Amino acid sequence: MAGLKQKPRIRQDLHRLPPHKPSPEF
């Protein structure tokens, strides 16, 4: 369940992070 809750958060982080910086979570 925690993973599902983190999913939307990661999405927001991706937008916050620069495009040249891939997310390690994905």
N, CA, C and O atoms as a CHARMM CRD file, in Angstrom:
* protein
*
  104
    1    1 MET  N      0.83800  -1.21400   0.00000 PROA 1      0.00000
    2    1 MET  CA     0.00000   0.00000   0.00000 PROA 1      0.00000
    3    1 MET  C      0.87100   1.26200   0.00000 PROA 1      0.00000
    4    1 MET  O      0.55300   2.25600  -0.65200 PROA 1      0.00000
    5    2 ALA  N      1.96600   1.19300   0.74200 PROA 2      0.00000
    6    2 ALA  CA     2.85700   2.35700   0.82400 PROA 2      0.00000
    7    2 ALA  C      3.39000   2.70600  -0.57200 PROA 2      0.00000
    8    2 ALA  O      3.54600   3.87800  -0.91700 PROA 2      0.00000
    9    3 GLY  N      3.66400   1.66900  -1.35800 PROA 3      0.00000
   10    3 GLY  CA     4.18600   1.89600  -2.71100 PROA 3      0.00000
   11    3 GLY  C      3.19100   2.70000  -3.54700 PROA 3      0.00000
   12    3 GLY  O      3.56800   3.62600  -4.26400 PROA 3      0.00000
   13    4 LEU  N      1.91200   2.32700  -3.44100 PROA 4      0.00000
   14    4 LEU  CA     0.89000   3.03500  -4.22100 PROA 4      0.00000
   15    4 LEU  C      0.82500   4.49800  -3.79800 PROA 4      0.00000
   16    4 LEU  O      0.68200   5.39300  -4.63100 PROA 4      0.00000
   17    5 LYS  N      0.93200   4.72300  -2.50600 PROA 5      0.00000
   18    5 LYS  CA     0.86800   6.10800  -1.99500 PROA 5      0.00000
   19    5 LYS  C      2.09800   6.89100  -2.46700 PROA 5      0.00000
   20    5 LYS  O      2.01900   8.09400  -2.71400 PROA 5      0.00000
   21    6 GLN  N      3.22600   6.20100  -2.58800 PROA 6      0.00000
   22    6 GLN  CA     4.45900   6.86700  -3.02000 PROA 6      0.00000
   23    6 GLN  C      4.45100   7.13800  -4.52300 PROA 6      0.00000
   24    6 GLN  O      5.12100   8.05600  -4.99700 PROA 6      0.00000
   25    7 LYS  N      3.69500   6.33800  -5.26600 PROA 7      0.00000
   26    7 LYS  CA     3.66400   6.49500  -6.72800 PROA 7      0.00000
   27    7 LYS  C      3.33300   7.93400  -7.13600 PROA 7      0.00000
   28    7 LYS  O      4.08700   8.53500  -7.90100 PROA 7      0.00000
   29    8 PRO  N      2.23000   8.49700  -6.64700 PROA 8      0.00000
   30    8 PRO  CA     1.86500   9.86800  -7.00400 PROA 8      0.00000
   31    8 PRO  C      2.92400  10.87300  -6.55000 PROA 8      0.00000
   32    8 PRO  O      3.15400  11.89200  -7.20000 PROA 8      0.00000
   33    9 ARG  N      3.54800  10.56900  -5.44200 PROA 9      0.00000
   34    9 ARG  CA     4.58600  11.46900  -4.91600 PROA 9      0.00000
   35    9 ARG  C      5.78700  11.46800  -5.86200 PROA 9      0.00000
   36    9 ARG  O      6.35500  12.52000  -6.15700 PROA 9      0.00000
   37   10 ILE  N      6.16400  10.29200  -6.32800 PROA 10     0.00000
   38   10 ILE  CA     7.30800  10.18600  -7.24500 PROA 10     0.00000
   39   10 ILE  C      7.01500  10.98200  -8.51800 PROA 10     0.00000
   40   10 ILE  O      7.89400  11.64100  -9.07300 PROA 10     0.00000
   41   11 ARG  N      5.75800  10.90500  -8.96700 PROA 11     0.00000
   42   11 ARG  CA     5.37400  11.62200 -10.19400 PROA 11     0.00000
   43   11 ARG  C      5.61200  13.11800 -10.00400 PROA 11     0.00000
   44   11 ARG  O      6.13000  13.79000 -10.89600 PROA 11     0.00000
   45   12 GLN  N      5.23400  13.63000  -8.84800 PROA 12     0.00000
   46   12 GLN  CA     5.42000  15.06400  -8.57300 PROA 12     0.00000
   47   12 GLN  C      6.91800  15.37900  -8.49700 PROA 12     0.00000
   48   12 GLN  O      7.36200  16.43600  -8.94500 PROA 12     0.00000
   49   13 ASP  N      7.68300  14.45700  -7.92800 PROA 13     0.00000
   50   13 ASP  CA     9.13400  14.66100  -7.81100 PROA 13     0.00000
   51   13 ASP  C      9.76600  14.74600  -9.19800 PROA 13     0.00000
   52   13 ASP  O     10.67600  15.54400  -9.42600 PROA 13     0.00000
   53   14 LEU  N      9.27700  13.91700 -10.12100 PROA 14     0.00000
   54   14 LEU  CA     9.82200  13.90900 -11.48500 PROA 14     0.00000
   55   14 LEU  C      9.66600  15.29700 -12.09800 PROA 14     0.00000
   56   14 LEU  O     10.58700  15.81100 -12.73300 PROA 14     0.00000
   57   15 HSD  N      8.49500  15.89900 -11.90300 PROA 15     0.00000
   58   15 HSD  CA     8.24600  17.23700 -12.45400 PROA 15     0.00000
   59   15 HSD  C      9.16400  18.25900 -11.78800 PROA 15     0.00000
   60   15 HSD  O      9.61700  19.21400 -12.41900 PROA 15     0.00000
   61   16 ARG  N      9.42400  18.04000 -10.51600 PROA 16     0.00000
   62   16 ARG  CA    10.27600  18.97800  -9.76000 PROA 16     0.00000
   63   16 ARG  C     11.73200  18.82300 -10.21500 PROA 16     0.00000
   64   16 ARG  O     12.44100  19.80800 -10.42000 PROA 16     0.00000
   65   17 LEU  N     12.15500  17.57500 -10.36500 PROA 17     0.00000
   66   17 LEU  CA    13.53500  17.31500 -10.78400 PROA 17     0.00000
   67   17 LEU  C     13.74000  17.75200 -12.23900 PROA 17     0.00000
   68   17 LEU  O     12.79000  17.76300 -13.02200 PROA 17     0.00000
   69   18 PRO  N     14.96200  18.10600 -12.59700 PROA 18     0.00000
   70   18 PRO  CA    15.26800  18.51800 -13.97700 PROA 18     0.00000
   71   18 PRO  C     15.07200  17.35000 -14.94600 PROA 18     0.00000
   72   18 PRO  O     15.14600  16.19400 -14.53200 PROA 18     0.00000
   73   19 PRO  N     14.82200  17.63300 -16.23100 PROA 19     0.00000
   74   19 PRO  CA    14.60200  16.58400 -17.23100 PROA 19     0.00000
   75   19 PRO  C     15.85400  15.75200 -17.46900 PROA 19     0.00000
   76   19 PRO  O     15.76500  14.58200 -17.84000 PROA 19     0.00000
   77   20 HSD  N     17.01600  16.35200 -17.25700 PROA 20     0.00000
   78   20 HSD  CA    18.27900  15.62600 -17.48500 PROA 20     0.00000
   79   20 HSD  C     18.63800  14.76500 -16.27200 PROA 20     0.00000
   80   20 HSD  O     19.67900  14.10800 -16.24900 PROA 20     0.00000
   81   21 LYS  N     17.76700  14.77800 -15.27100 PROA 21     0.00000
   82   21 LYS  CA    18.05300  13.96800 -14.07000 PROA 21     0.00000
   83   21 LYS  C     16.99100  12.86900 -13.93200 PROA 21     0.00000
   84   21 LYS  O     15.93300  13.11000 -13.35000 PROA 21     0.00000
   85   22 PRO  N     17.25700  11.67300 -14.45600 PROA 22     0.00000
   86   22 PRO  CA    16.29200  10.56800 -14.36500 PROA 22     0.00000
   87   22 PRO  C     16.05300  10.15900 -12.92300 PROA 22     0.00000
   88   22 PRO  O     16.96600  10.19100 -12.09800 PROA 22     0.00000
   89   23 SER  N     14.81700   9.77400 -12.62400 PROA 23     0.00000
   90   23 SER  CA    14.48200   9.37600 -11.24800 PROA 23     0.00000
   91   23 SER  C     14.96900   7.95400 -10.97100 PROA 23     0.00000
   92   23 SER  O     14.68200   7.04600 -11.75200 PROA 23     0.00000
   93   24 PRO  N     15.69700   7.74500  -9.87900 PROA 24     0.00000
   94   24 PRO  CA    16.20000   6.40800  -9.52200 PROA 24     0.00000
   95   24 PRO  C     15.06700   5.46300  -9.13700 PROA 24     0.00000
   96   24 PRO  O     15.22400   4.24300  -9.17100 PROA 24     0.00000
   97   25 GLU  N     13.91500   6.04400  -8.76900 PROA 25     0.00000
   98   25 GLU  CA    12.78000   5.21800  -8.34600 PROA 25     0.00000
   99   25 GLU  C     12.18800   4.48700  -9.55300 PROA 25     0.00000
  100   25 GLU  O     11.74800   3.34400  -9.43100 PROA 25     0.00000
  101   26 PHE  N     12.17500   5.13400 -10.70000 PROA 26     0.00000
  102   26 PHE  CA    11.56100   4.52700 -11.88600 PROA 26     0.00000
  103   26 PHE  C     12.40100   3.39100 -12.44600 PROA 26     0.00000
  104   26 PHE  O     12.02300   2.77700 -13.44400 PROA 26     0.00000
